[in-house]
Amino acid sequence: MQTVGIVDWHRSEGFAPLMLVMGGREKHRLVRSLSDVADALIGAWPSDDGEQYIAAVKTCLEAIQGNIPSKVARAALIRAAEEAGVSVISVVH
């Protein structure tokens, strides 16, 4: 696999925003970049043992490293959300 190089994972260009509806103190979480994906998965996820969750963490890391597009990590996040019972709302901007 060819490495393109680490991307600026705090930038949101090319990343379609979405809103996660979660429990706890932070009920709504806006996800606009790979940084937001990582923060949601590592810092706020309701469960850390699901198959889709683990795949999303790995996919996010691959995207941060520039090996795959950020939209692939976004799709993995959505699958992990479905697995965990977290609602996802597409944000139109």
Secondary structure, DSSP 8 states (H G I E B T S, - for coil): --------TT--TT---EEEE-SSS--EEEE-SHHHHHHIIIII-S-S--HHHHHHHHHHHHHHTTSS-HHHHHHHHHHHHHHHT-EEEE---
